[in-house]
Amino acid sequence: MSRFAGLKKTVAPSVVEPAAQTVVEKGRARNPREGKRAVVGYFSPAVSKGLHQLALDTDTTIQGLIGEAIDDLMRKHGRHPFGER
């Protein structure tokens, strides 16, 4: 018997869920990122630090701040805001 033969009989480890927070809706869990796409930008460390501090000061998240900024930008250009957070 090879040293790997016993591995075939063991139960495979359970799949670890991603770190994304789940939301229970109507008795089933769903991923809040489902159906969404990432929008990414690269900024200086000063901008990052400023956003983090503003999020702390206003008791919100960076995603919430960016969503608010996008809505303001859309209004500025005569477009309908999305209102997503």
PDB file of N, CA, C and O in Angstrom:
ATOM      1  N   MET A   1       0.857  -1.190   0.000  1.00  0.00           N
ATOM      2  CA  MET A   1       0.000   0.000   0.000  1.00  0.00           C
ATOM      3  C   MET A   1       0.893   1.239   0.000  1.00  0.00           C
ATOM      4  O   MET A   1       1.816   1.341   0.808  1.00  0.00           O
ATOM      5  N   SER A   2       0.621   2.174  -0.900  1.00  0.00           N
ATOM      6  CA  SER A   2       1.429   3.395  -0.950  1.00  0.00           C
ATOM      7  C   SER A   2       1.049   4.313   0.196  1.00  0.00           C
ATOM      8  O   SER A   2      -0.018   4.170   0.794  1.00  0.00           O
ATOM      9  N   ARG A   3       1.914   5.240   0.490  1.00  0.00           N
ATOM     10  CA  ARG A   3       1.649   6.144   1.614  1.00  0.00           C
ATOM     11  C   ARG A   3       0.509   7.113   1.309  1.00  0.00           C
ATOM     12  O   ARG A   3       0.009   7.771   2.222  1.00  0.00           O
ATOM     13  N   PHE A   4       0.083   7.216   0.043  1.00  0.00           N
ATOM     14  CA  PHE A   4      -1.002   8.116  -0.336  1.00  0.00           C
ATOM     15  C   PHE A   4      -2.346   7.395  -0.458  1.00  0.00           C
ATOM     16  O   PHE A   4      -3.372   8.050  -0.642  1.00  0.00           O
ATOM     17  N   ALA A   5      -2.363   6.090  -0.363  1.00  0.00           N
ATOM     18  CA  ALA A   5      -3.598   5.333  -0.542  1.00  0.00           C
ATOM     19  C   ALA A   5      -4.636   5.705   0.517  1.00  0.00           C
ATOM     20  O   ALA A   5      -5.831   5.736   0.223  1.00  0.00           O
ATOM     21  N   GLY A   6      -4.203   5.981   1.721  1.00  0.00           N
ATOM     22  CA  GLY A   6      -5.128   6.335   2.788  1.00  0.00           C
ATOM     23  C   GLY A   6      -5.787   7.688   2.580  1.00  0.00           C
ATOM     24  O   GLY A   6      -6.852   7.941   3.143  1.00  0.00           O
ATOM     25  N   LEU A   7      -5.185   8.557   1.791  1.00  0.00           N
ATOM     26  CA  LEU A   7      -5.757   9.876   1.545  1.00  0.00           C
ATOM     27  C   LEU A   7      -7.055   9.808   0.759  1.00  0.00           C
ATOM     28  O   LEU A   7      -7.936  10.650   0.939  1.00  0.00           O
ATOM     29  N   LYS A   8      -7.180   8.825  -0.101  1.00  0.00           N
ATOM     30  CA  LYS A   8      -8.377   8.706  -0.922  1.00  0.00           C
ATOM     31  C   LYS A   8      -9.608   8.421  -0.076  1.00  0.00           C
ATOM     32  O   LYS A   8     -10.720   8.780  -0.463  1.00  0.00           O
ATOM     33  N   LYS A   9      -9.424   7.782   1.070  1.00  0.00           N
ATOM     34  CA  LYS A   9     -10.544   7.400   1.912  1.00  0.00           C
ATOM     35  C   LYS A   9     -10.970   8.519   2.861  1.00  0.00           C
ATOM     36  O   LYS A   9     -12.056   8.453   3.439  1.00  0.00           O
ATOM     37  N   THR A  10     -10.141   9.536   3.029  1.00  0.00           N
ATOM     38  CA  THR A  10     -10.488  10.617   3.945  1.00  0.00           C
ATOM     39  C   THR A  10     -11.493  11.555   3.302  1.00  0.00           C
ATOM     40  O   THR A  10     -11.567  11.673   2.079  1.00  0.00           O
ATOM     41  N   VAL A  11     -12.241  12.201   4.129  1.00  0.00           N
ATOM     42  CA  VAL A  11     -13.247  13.153   3.649  1.00  0.00           C
ATOM     43  C   VAL A  11     -12.553  14.453   3.290  1.00  0.00           C
ATOM     44  O   VAL A  11     -11.696  14.934   4.032  1.00  0.00           O
ATOM     45  N   ALA A  12     -12.920  15.019   2.157  1.00  0.00           N
ATOM     46  CA  ALA A  12     -12.336  16.288   1.727  1.00  0.00           C
ATOM     47  C   ALA A  12     -12.740  17.385   2.705  1.00  0.00           C
ATOM     48  O   ALA A  12     -13.872  17.391   3.187  1.00  0.00           O
ATOM     49  N   PRO A  13     -11.832  18.315   3.007  1.00  0.00           N
ATOM     50  CA  PRO A  13     -12.190  19.406   3.920  1.00  0.00           C
ATOM     51  C   PRO A  13     -13.276  20.276   3.310  1.00  0.00           C
ATOM     52  O   PRO A  13     -13.373  20.411   2.091  1.00  0.00           O
ATOM     53  N   SER A  14     -14.093  20.864   4.179  1.00  0.00           N
ATOM     54  CA  SER A  14     -15.174  21.715   3.683  1.00  0.00           C
ATOM     55  C   SER A  14     -14.598  22.972   3.045  1.00  0.00           C
ATOM     56  O   SER A  14     -13.529  23.449   3.423  1.00  0.00           O
ATOM     57  N   VAL A  15     -15.318  23.485   2.088  1.00  0.00           N
ATOM     58  CA  VAL A  15     -14.895  24.683   1.393  1.00  0.00           C
ATOM     59  C   VAL A  15     -15.101  25.880   2.308  1.00  0.00           C
ATOM     60  O   VAL A  15     -16.167  26.037   2.902  1.00  0.00           O
ATOM     61  N   VAL A  16     -14.097  26.709   2.420  1.00  0.00           N
ATOM     62  CA  VAL A  16     -14.179  27.890   3.269  1.00  0.00           C
ATOM     63  C   VAL A  16     -14.837  29.008   2.479  1.00  0.00           C
ATOM     64  O   VAL A  16     -14.415  29.317   1.364  1.00  0.00           O
ATOM     65  N   GLU A  17     -15.866  29.613   3.050  1.00  0.00           N
ATOM     66  CA  GLU A  17     -16.562  30.719   2.394  1.00  0.00           C
ATOM     67  C   GLU A  17     -15.654  31.931   2.330  1.00  0.00           C
ATOM     68  O   GLU A  17     -14.803  32.102   3.203  1.00  0.00           O
ATOM     69  N   PRO A  18     -15.808  32.779   1.319  1.00  0.00           N
ATOM     70  CA  PRO A  18     -15.008  33.996   1.252  1.00  0.00           C
ATOM     71  C   PRO A  18     -15.320  34.903   2.430  1.00  0.00           C
ATOM     72  O   PRO A  18     -16.359  34.771   3.076  1.00  0.00           O
ATOM     73  N   ALA A  19     -14.410  35.820   2.697  1.00  0.00           N
ATOM     74  CA  ALA A  19     -14.536  36.706   3.847  1.00  0.00           C
ATOM     75  C   ALA A  19     -15.663  37.715   3.688  1.00  0.00           C
ATOM     76  O   ALA A  19     -15.950  38.462   4.623  1.00  0.00           O
ATOM     77  N   ALA A  20     -16.302  37.754   2.539  1.00  0.00           N
ATOM     78  CA  ALA A  20     -17.385  38.714   2.314  1.00  0.00           C
ATOM     79  C   ALA A  20     -18.524  38.448   3.287  1.00  0.00           C
ATOM     80  O   ALA A  20     -18.880  37.299   3.551  1.00  0.00           O
ATOM     81  N   GLN A  21     -19.068  39.488   3.793  1.00  0.00           N
ATOM     82  CA  GLN A  21     -20.166  39.392   4.734  1.00  0.00           C
ATOM     83  C   GLN A  21     -21.405  38.869   4.021  1.00  0.00           C
ATOM     84  O   GLN A  21     -21.711  39.298   2.909  1.00  0.00           O
ATOM     85  N   THR A  22     -22.121  37.941   4.659  1.00  0.00           N
ATOM     86  CA  THR A  22     -23.328  37.419   4.041  1.00  0.00           C
ATOM     87  C   THR A  22     -24.551  38.044   4.680  1.00  0.00           C
ATOM     88  O   THR A  22     -24.526  38.458   5.839  1.00  0.00           O
ATOM     89  N   VAL A  23     -25.604  38.103   3.917  1.00  0.00           N
ATOM     90  CA  VAL A  23     -26.870  38.669   4.383  1.00  0.00           C
ATOM     91  C   VAL A  23     -27.917  37.573   4.275  1.00  0.00           C
ATOM     92  O   VAL A  23     -28.021  36.909   3.243  1.00  0.00           O
ATOM     93  N   VAL A  24     -28.694  37.381   5.339  1.00  0.00           N
ATOM     94  CA  VAL A  24     -29.744  36.381   5.308  1.00  0.00           C
ATOM     95  C   VAL A  24     -31.017  37.061   4.834  1.00  0.00           C
ATOM     96  O   VAL A  24     -31.498  38.015   5.447  1.00  0.00           O
ATOM     97  N   GLU A  25     -31.546  36.559   3.744  1.00  0.00           N
ATOM     98  CA  GLU A  25     -32.746  37.133   3.150  1.00  0.00           C
ATOM     99  C   GLU A  25     -33.719  36.019   2.839  1.00  0.00           C
ATOM    100  O   GLU A  25     -33.411  35.122   2.054  1.00  0.00           O
ATOM    101  N   LYS A  26     -34.888  36.067   3.446  1.00  0.00           N
ATOM    102  CA  LYS A  26     -35.931  35.061   3.231  1.00  0.00           C
ATOM    103  C   LYS A  26     -35.409  33.652   3.475  1.00  0.00           C
ATOM    104  O   LYS A  26     -35.684  32.732   2.705  1.00  0.00           O
ATOM    105  N   GLY A  27     -34.647  33.494   4.566  1.00  0.00           N
ATOM    106  CA  GLY A  27     -34.196  32.176   4.967  1.00  0.00           C
ATOM    107  C   GLY A  27     -32.967  31.655   4.259  1.00  0.00           C
ATOM    108  O   GLY A  27     -32.533  30.539   4.544  1.00  0.00           O
ATOM    109  N   ARG A  28     -32.391  32.413   3.352  1.00  0.00           N
ATOM    110  CA  ARG A  28     -31.165  31.928   2.698  1.00  0.00           C
ATOM    111  C   ARG A  28     -30.115  33.030   2.712  1.00  0.00           C
ATOM    112  O   ARG A  28     -30.431  34.217   2.632  1.00  0.00           O
ATOM    113  N   ALA A  29     -28.870  32.612   2.816  1.00  0.00           N
ATOM    114  CA  ALA A  29     -27.769  33.569   2.852  1.00  0.00           C
ATOM    115  C   ALA A  29     -27.383  33.941   1.426  1.00  0.00           C
ATOM    116  O   ALA A  29     -27.401  33.100   0.528  1.00  0.00           O
ATOM    117  N   ARG A  30     -27.037  35.203   1.230  1.00  0.00           N
ATOM    118  CA  ARG A  30     -26.561  35.629  -0.080  1.00  0.00           C
ATOM    119  C   ARG A  30     -25.351  36.537   0.108  1.00  0.00           C
ATOM    120  O   ARG A  30     -25.180  37.148   1.162  1.00  0.00           O
ATOM    121  N   ASN A  31     -24.548  36.615  -0.884  1.00  0.00           N
ATOM    122  CA  ASN A  31     -23.361  37.453  -0.870  1.00  0.00           C
ATOM    123  C   ASN A  31     -23.762  38.864  -1.292  1.00  0.00           C
ATOM    124  O   ASN A  31     -24.342  39.030  -2.365  1.00  0.00           O
ATOM    125  N   PRO A  32     -23.467  39.901  -0.470  1.00  0.00           N
ATOM    126  CA  PRO A  32     -23.873  41.259  -0.836  1.00  0.00           C
ATOM    127  C   PRO A  32     -23.147  41.796  -2.075  1.00  0.00           C
ATOM    128  O   PRO A  32     -23.561  42.807  -2.643  1.00  0.00           O
ATOM    129  N   ARG A  33     -22.079  41.132  -2.493  1.00  0.00           N
ATOM    130  CA  ARG A  33     -21.353  41.566  -3.698  1.00  0.00           C
ATOM    131  C   ARG A  33     -21.908  40.912  -4.959  1.00  0.00           C
ATOM    132  O   ARG A  33     -21.475  41.223  -6.068  1.00  0.00           O
ATOM    133  N   GLU A  34     -22.853  40.019  -4.785  1.00  0.00           N
ATOM    134  CA  GLU A  34     -23.423  39.314  -5.930  1.00  0.00           C
ATOM    135  C   GLU A  34     -24.067  40.306  -6.891  1.00  0.00           C
ATOM    136  O   GLU A  34     -24.861  41.152  -6.481  1.00  0.00           O
ATOM    137  N   GLY A  35     -23.722  40.200  -8.162  1.00  0.00           N
ATOM    138  CA  GLY A  35     -24.285  41.074  -9.180  1.00  0.00           C
ATOM    139  C   GLY A  35     -23.640  42.449  -9.236  1.00  0.00           C
ATOM    140  O   GLY A  35     -24.121  43.325  -9.955  1.00  0.00           O
ATOM    141  N   LYS A  36     -22.557  42.655  -8.489  1.00  0.00           N
ATOM    142  CA  LYS A  36     -21.890  43.959  -8.476  1.00  0.00           C
ATOM    143  C   LYS A  36     -20.502  43.820  -9.086  1.00  0.00           C
ATOM    144  O   LYS A  36     -19.959  42.719  -9.179  1.00  0.00           O
ATOM    145  N   ARG A  37     -19.938  44.942  -9.497  1.00  0.00           N
ATOM    146  CA  ARG A  37     -18.598  44.960 -10.084  1.00  0.00           C
ATOM    147  C   ARG A  37     -17.742  45.964  -9.344  1.00  0.00           C
ATOM    148  O   ARG A  37     -18.240  46.990  -8.882  1.00  0.00           O
ATOM    149  N   ALA A  38     -16.475  45.677  -9.231  1.00  0.00           N
ATOM    150  CA  ALA A  38     -15.535  46.571  -8.561  1.00  0.00           C
ATOM    151  C   ALA A  38     -15.188  47.743  -9.466  1.00  0.00           C
ATOM    152  O   ALA A  38     -15.011  47.579 -10.673  1.00  0.00           O
ATOM    153  N   VAL A  39     -15.093  48.922  -8.873  1.00  0.00           N
ATOM    154  CA  VAL A  39     -14.613  50.119  -9.556  1.00  0.00           C
ATOM    155  C   VAL A  39     -13.393  50.555  -8.752  1.00  0.00           C
ATOM    156  O   VAL A  39     -13.504  50.887  -7.572  1.00  0.00           O
ATOM    157  N   VAL A  40     -12.230  50.553  -9.396  1.00  0.00           N
ATOM    158  CA  VAL A  40     -10.980  50.728  -8.670  1.00  0.00           C
ATOM    159  C   VAL A  40     -10.236  51.966  -9.162  1.00  0.00           C
ATOM    160  O   VAL A  40     -10.278  52.300 -10.346  1.00  0.00           O
ATOM    161  N   GLY A  41      -9.565  52.631  -8.248  1.00  0.00           N
ATOM    162  CA  GLY A  41      -8.701  53.750  -8.597  1.00  0.00           C
ATOM    163  C   GLY A  41      -7.481  53.745  -7.695  1.00  0.00           C
ATOM    164  O   GLY A  41      -7.546  53.242  -6.573  1.00  0.00           O
ATOM    165  N   TYR A  42      -6.391  54.287  -8.156  1.00  0.00           N
ATOM    166  CA  TYR A  42      -5.158  54.351  -7.377  1.00  0.00           C
ATOM    167  C   TYR A  42      -4.850  55.803  -7.073  1.00  0.00           C
ATOM    168  O   TYR A  42      -4.769  56.641  -7.970  1.00  0.00           O
ATOM    169  N   PHE A  43      -4.680  56.087  -5.782  1.00  0.00           N
ATOM    170  CA  PHE A  43      -4.457  57.451  -5.326  1.00  0.00           C
ATOM    171  C   PHE A  43      -3.279  57.479  -4.360  1.00  0.00           C
ATOM    172  O   PHE A  43      -2.778  56.439  -3.934  1.00  0.00           O
ATOM    173  N   SER A  44      -2.855  58.677  -4.028  1.00  0.00           N
ATOM    174  CA  SER A  44      -1.706  58.842  -3.136  1.00  0.00           C
ATOM    175  C   SER A  44      -2.063  58.377  -1.725  1.00  0.00           C
ATOM    176  O   SER A  44      -3.241  58.290  -1.377  1.00  0.00           O
ATOM    177  N   PRO A  45      -1.048  58.079  -0.916  1.00  0.00           N
ATOM    178  CA  PRO A  45      -1.301  57.711   0.482  1.00  0.00           C
ATOM    179  C   PRO A  45      -2.046  58.810   1.249  1.00  0.00           C
ATOM    180  O   PRO A  45      -2.816  58.506   2.160  1.00  0.00           O
ATOM    181  N   ALA A  46      -1.832  60.067   0.895  1.00  0.00           N
ATOM    182  CA  ALA A  46      -2.519  61.171   1.570  1.00  0.00           C
ATOM    183  C   ALA A  46      -4.027  61.112   1.305  1.00  0.00           C
ATOM    184  O   ALA A  46      -4.822  61.354   2.213  1.00  0.00           O
ATOM    185  N   VAL A  47      -4.424  60.794   0.072  1.00  0.00           N
ATOM    186  CA  VAL A  47      -5.843  60.675  -0.256  1.00  0.00           C
ATOM    187  C   VAL A  47      -6.443  59.506   0.521  1.00  0.00           C
ATOM    188  O   VAL A  47      -7.531  59.630   1.082  1.00  0.00           O
ATOM    189  N   SER A  48      -5.749  58.383   0.558  1.00  0.00           N
ATOM    190  CA  SER A  48      -6.223  57.214   1.290  1.00  0.00           C
ATOM    191  C   SER A  48      -6.409  57.535   2.771  1.00  0.00           C
ATOM    192  O   SER A  48      -7.437  57.209   3.364  1.00  0.00           O
ATOM    193  N   LYS A  49      -5.415  58.167   3.349  1.00  0.00           N
ATOM    194  CA  LYS A  49      -5.484  58.529   4.765  1.00  0.00           C
ATOM    195  C   LYS A  49      -6.640  59.501   5.016  1.00  0.00           C
ATOM    196  O   LYS A  49      -7.364  59.365   6.001  1.00  0.00           O
ATOM    197  N   GLY A  50      -6.808  60.473   4.129  1.00  0.00           N
ATOM    198  CA  GLY A  50      -7.892  61.438   4.265  1.00  0.00           C
ATOM    199  C   GLY A  50      -9.261  60.787   4.184  1.00  0.00           C
ATOM    200  O   GLY A  50     -10.159  61.132   4.952  1.00  0.00           O
ATOM    201  N   LEU A  51      -9.433  59.841   3.253  1.00  0.00           N
ATOM    202  CA  LEU A  51     -10.709  59.133   3.132  1.00  0.00           C
ATOM    203  C   LEU A  51     -10.996  58.285   4.367  1.00  0.00           C
ATOM    204  O   LEU A  51     -12.121  58.257   4.865  1.00  0.00           O
ATOM    205  N   HIS A  52      -9.962  57.592   4.858  1.00  0.00           N
ATOM    206  CA  HIS A  52     -10.149  56.786   6.059  1.00  0.00           C
ATOM    207  C   HIS A  52     -10.547  57.670   7.250  1.00  0.00           C
ATOM    208  O   HIS A  52     -11.439  57.316   8.021  1.00  0.00           O
ATOM    209  N   GLN A  53      -9.885  58.806   7.390  1.00  0.00           N
ATOM    210  CA  GLN A  53     -10.198  59.698   8.502  1.00  0.00           C
ATOM    211  C   GLN A  53     -11.611  60.269   8.375  1.00  0.00           C
ATOM    212  O   GLN A  53     -12.341  60.351   9.363  1.00  0.00           O
ATOM    213  N   LEU A  54     -11.994  60.662   7.161  1.00  0.00           N
ATOM    214  CA  LEU A  54     -13.346  61.185   6.941  1.00  0.00           C
ATOM    215  C   LEU A  54     -14.397  60.119   7.240  1.00  0.00           C
ATOM    216  O   LEU A  54     -15.437  60.419   7.826  1.00  0.00           O
ATOM    217  N   ALA A  55     -14.128  58.877   6.841  1.00  0.00           N
ATOM    218  CA  ALA A  55     -15.057  57.785   7.125  1.00  0.00           C
ATOM    219  C   ALA A  55     -15.208  57.593   8.635  1.00  0.00           C
ATOM    220  O   ALA A  55     -16.316  57.383   9.128  1.00  0.00           O
ATOM    221  N   LEU A  56     -14.102  57.663   9.364  1.00  0.00           N
ATOM    222  CA  LEU A  56     -14.171  57.553  10.819  1.00  0.00           C
ATOM    223  C   LEU A  56     -14.934  58.725  11.424  1.00  0.00           C
ATOM    224  O   LEU A  56     -15.787  58.535  12.290  1.00  0.00           O
ATOM    225  N   ASP A  57     -14.629  59.925  10.972  1.00  0.00           N
ATOM    226  CA  ASP A  57     -15.263  61.131  11.515  1.00  0.00           C
ATOM    227  C   ASP A  57     -16.768  61.159  11.258  1.00  0.00           C
ATOM    228  O   ASP A  57     -17.526  61.662  12.088  1.00  0.00           O
ATOM    229  N   THR A  58     -17.204  60.630  10.131  1.00  0.00           N
ATOM    230  CA  THR A  58     -18.622  60.666   9.768  1.00  0.00           C
ATOM    231  C   THR A  58     -19.341  59.347  10.065  1.00  0.00           C
ATOM    232  O   THR A  58     -20.514  59.180   9.729  1.00  0.00           O
ATOM    233  N   ASP A  59     -18.621  58.410  10.700  1.00  0.00           N
ATOM    234  CA  ASP A  59     -19.178  57.112  11.079  1.00  0.00           C
ATOM    235  C   ASP A  59     -19.812  56.404   9.889  1.00  0.00           C
ATOM    236  O   ASP A  59     -20.951  55.943   9.957  1.00  0.00           O
ATOM    237  N   THR A  60     -19.057  56.326   8.804  1.00  0.00           N
ATOM    238  CA  THR A  60     -19.510  55.633   7.596  1.00  0.00           C
ATOM    239  C   THR A  60     -18.349  54.819   7.044  1.00  0.00           C
ATOM    240  O   THR A  60     -17.321  54.674   7.704  1.00  0.00           O
ATOM    241  N   THR A  61     -18.508  54.294   5.853  1.00  0.00           N
ATOM    242  CA  THR A  61     -17.448  53.516   5.211  1.00  0.00           C
ATOM    243  C   THR A  61     -16.880  54.287   4.028  1.00  0.00           C
ATOM    244  O   THR A  61     -17.483  55.248   3.551  1.00  0.00           O
ATOM    245  N   ILE A  62     -15.725  53.859   3.565  1.00  0.00           N
ATOM    246  CA  ILE A  62     -15.140  54.468   2.369  1.00  0.00           C
ATOM    247  C   ILE A  62     -16.050  54.201   1.176  1.00  0.00           C
ATOM    248  O   ILE A  62     -16.211  55.068   0.318  1.00  0.00           O
ATOM    249  N   GLN A  63     -16.643  53.022   1.113  1.00  0.00           N
ATOM    250  CA  GLN A  63     -17.567  52.723   0.021  1.00  0.00           C
ATOM    251  C   GLN A  63     -18.746  53.686   0.039  1.00  0.00           C
ATOM    252  O   GLN A  63     -19.200  54.127  -1.017  1.00  0.00           O
ATOM    253  N   GLY A  64     -19.244  54.016   1.219  1.00  0.00           N
ATOM    254  CA  GLY A  64     -20.338  54.974   1.330  1.00  0.00           C
ATOM    255  C   GLY A  64     -19.929  56.355   0.865  1.00  0.00           C
ATOM    256  O   GLY A  64     -20.690  57.043   0.183  1.00  0.00           O
ATOM    257  N   LEU A  65     -18.703  56.766   1.241  1.00  0.00           N
ATOM    258  CA  LEU A  65     -18.199  58.073   0.800  1.00  0.00           C
ATOM    259  C   LEU A  65     -18.046  58.127  -0.712  1.00  0.00           C
ATOM    260  O   LEU A  65     -18.406  59.118  -1.346  1.00  0.00           O
ATOM    261  N   ILE A  66     -17.510  57.056  -1.283  1.00  0.00           N
ATOM    262  CA  ILE A  66     -17.314  57.018  -2.734  1.00  0.00           C
ATOM    263  C   ILE A  66     -18.660  57.002  -3.449  1.00  0.00           C
ATOM    264  O   ILE A  66     -18.815  57.649  -4.485  1.00  0.00           O
ATOM    265  N   GLY A  67     -19.639  56.267  -2.910  1.00  0.00           N
ATOM    266  CA  GLY A  67     -20.979  56.258  -3.496  1.00  0.00           C
ATOM    267  C   GLY A  67     -21.600  57.647  -3.488  1.00  0.00           C
ATOM    268  O   GLY A  67     -22.234  58.063  -4.458  1.00  0.00           O
ATOM    269  N   GLU A  68     -21.410  58.361  -2.374  1.00  0.00           N
ATOM    270  CA  GLU A  68     -21.918  59.739  -2.274  1.00  0.00           C
ATOM    271  C   GLU A  68     -21.231  60.643  -3.297  1.00  0.00           C
ATOM    272  O   GLU A  68     -21.877  61.478  -3.932  1.00  0.00           O
ATOM    273  N   ALA A  69     -19.925  60.471  -3.449  1.00  0.00           N
ATOM    274  CA  ALA A  69     -19.168  61.278  -4.413  1.00  0.00           C
ATOM    275  C   ALA A  69     -19.619  60.994  -5.852  1.00  0.00           C
ATOM    276  O   ALA A  69     -19.733  61.909  -6.668  1.00  0.00           O
ATOM    277  N   ILE A  70     -19.871  59.728  -6.148  1.00  0.00           N
ATOM    278  CA  ILE A  70     -20.339  59.369  -7.494  1.00  0.00           C
ATOM    279  C   ILE A  70     -21.707  59.982  -7.752  1.00  0.00           C
ATOM    280  O   ILE A  70     -21.957  60.500  -8.841  1.00  0.00           O
ATOM    281  N   ASP A  71     -22.597  59.930  -6.763  1.00  0.00           N
ATOM    282  CA  ASP A  71     -23.920  60.544  -6.921  1.00  0.00           C
ATOM    283  C   ASP A  71     -23.799  62.045  -7.172  1.00  0.00           C
ATOM    284  O   ASP A  71     -24.491  62.590  -8.032  1.00  0.00           O
ATOM    285  N   ASP A  72     -22.916  62.717  -6.417  1.00  0.00           N
ATOM    286  CA  ASP A  72     -22.700  64.156  -6.620  1.00  0.00           C
ATOM    287  C   ASP A  72     -22.161  64.439  -8.025  1.00  0.00           C
ATOM    288  O   ASP A  72     -22.571  65.404  -8.670  1.00  0.00           O
ATOM    289  N   LEU A  73     -21.249  63.601  -8.488  1.00  0.00           N
ATOM    290  CA  LEU A  73     -20.678  63.762  -9.826  1.00  0.00           C
ATOM    291  C   LEU A  73     -21.747  63.570 -10.903  1.00  0.00           C
ATOM    292  O   LEU A  73     -21.792  64.315 -11.882  1.00  0.00           O
ATOM    293  N   MET A  74     -22.604  62.570 -10.714  1.00  0.00           N
ATOM    294  CA  MET A  74     -23.668  62.341 -11.687  1.00  0.00           C
ATOM    295  C   MET A  74     -24.629  63.529 -11.736  1.00  0.00           C
ATOM    296  O   MET A  74     -25.028  63.951 -12.821  1.00  0.00           O
ATOM    297  N   ARG A  75     -25.006  64.074 -10.576  1.00  0.00           N
ATOM    298  CA  ARG A  75     -25.886  65.252 -10.534  1.00  0.00           C
ATOM    299  C   ARG A  75     -25.233  66.447 -11.220  1.00  0.00           C
ATOM    300  O   ARG A  75     -25.887  67.190 -11.952  1.00  0.00           O
ATOM    301  N   LYS A  76     -23.929  66.624 -10.974  1.00  0.00           N
ATOM    302  CA  LYS A  76     -23.186  67.744 -11.561  1.00  0.00           C
ATOM    303  C   LYS A  76     -23.259  67.708 -13.090  1.00  0.00           C
ATOM    304  O   LYS A  76     -23.285  68.753 -13.741  1.00  0.00           O
ATOM    305  N   HIS A  77     -23.291  66.519 -13.647  1.00  0.00           N
ATOM    306  CA  HIS A  77     -23.322  66.360 -15.103  1.00  0.00           C
ATOM    307  C   HIS A  77     -24.728  66.089 -15.635  1.00  0.00           C
ATOM    308  O   HIS A  77     -24.896  65.629 -16.764  1.00  0.00           O
ATOM    309  N   GLY A  78     -25.742  66.383 -14.802  1.00  0.00           N
ATOM    310  CA  GLY A  78     -27.131  66.269 -15.250  1.00  0.00           C
ATOM    311  C   GLY A  78     -27.633  64.848 -15.400  1.00  0.00           C
ATOM    312  O   GLY A  78     -28.597  64.605 -16.127  1.00  0.00           O
ATOM    313  N   ARG A  79     -26.999  63.911 -14.728  1.00  0.00           N
ATOM    314  CA  ARG A  79     -27.419  62.501 -14.786  1.00  0.00           C
ATOM    315  C   ARG A  79     -28.126  62.109 -13.499  1.00  0.00           C
ATOM    316  O   ARG A  79     -27.967  62.755 -12.464  1.00  0.00           O
ATOM    317  N   HIS A  80     -28.898  61.056 -13.578  1.00  0.00           N
ATOM    318  CA  HIS A  80     -29.614  60.558 -12.414  1.00  0.00           C
ATOM    319  C   HIS A  80     -28.634  59.820 -11.492  1.00  0.00           C
ATOM    320  O   HIS A  80     -27.896  58.951 -11.958  1.00  0.00           O
ATOM    321  N   PRO A  81     -28.613  60.153 -10.182  1.00  0.00           N
ATOM    322  CA  PRO A  81     -27.713  59.456  -9.261  1.00  0.00           C
ATOM    323  C   PRO A  81     -28.165  58.001  -9.035  1.00  0.00           C
ATOM    324  O   PRO A  81     -29.347  57.678  -9.155  1.00  0.00           O
ATOM    325  N   PHE A  82     -27.217  57.153  -8.713  1.00  0.00           N
ATOM    326  CA  PHE A  82     -27.520  55.746  -8.502  1.00  0.00           C
ATOM    327  C   PHE A  82     -28.035  55.464  -7.105  1.00  0.00           C
ATOM    328  O   PHE A  82     -28.902  54.610  -6.923  1.00  0.00           O
ATOM    329  N   GLY A  83     -27.507  56.176  -6.110  1.00  0.00           N
ATOM    330  CA  GLY A  83     -27.938  55.964  -4.744  1.00  0.00           C
ATOM    331  C   GLY A  83     -27.481  54.655  -4.134  1.00  0.00           C
ATOM    332  O   GLY A  83     -28.028  54.225  -3.118  1.00  0.00           O
ATOM    333  N   GLU A  84     -26.492  54.013  -4.728  1.00  0.00           N
ATOM    334  CA  GLU A  84     -25.977  52.743  -4.201  1.00  0.00           C
ATOM    335  C   GLU A  84     -24.938  52.990  -3.151  1.00  0.00           C
ATOM    336  O   GLU A  84     -24.112  53.894  -3.269  1.00  0.00           O
ATOM    337  N   ARG A  85     -24.984  52.175  -2.115  1.00  0.00           N
ATOM    338  CA  ARG A  85     -23.935  52.231  -1.081  1.00  0.00           C
ATOM    339  C   ARG A  85     -23.472  50.843  -0.842  1.00  0.00           C
ATOM    340  O   ARG A  85     -22.589  50.621  -0.013  1.00  0.00           O
TER     341      ARG A  85
END
